[in-house]
Amino acid sequence: MNIIKTSKKYALDKMDFAKSFLISIITPVLYEIQKSLDSGVFAVNWKQMGMIGLGAGVAYLIKNFFTPSVEIKKVQEDVK
């Protein structure tokens, strides 16, 4: 059994930044898909998508900065 620890409260590690980068990419793409489905027109506003991505990434980092450390137990299955 492996134990995975998240970053400590008031600290950020490499995984926080990696996940923040992923959130920064996924959020504006989902927003653009939703907006296109609502309006029926696919038009990309790159500045708006960049601002949405930046905001989502920073919000994720702020959330992790104030979240206490947690230990997650990962169970490995026996593979034959």
Secondary structure, DSSP 8 states (H G I E B T S, - for coil): -EEEE---TT---HHHHHHHHHHHHHHHHHHHHHHHHHHS-----HHHHHHHHHHHHHHHHHHHHTS---EEEE------
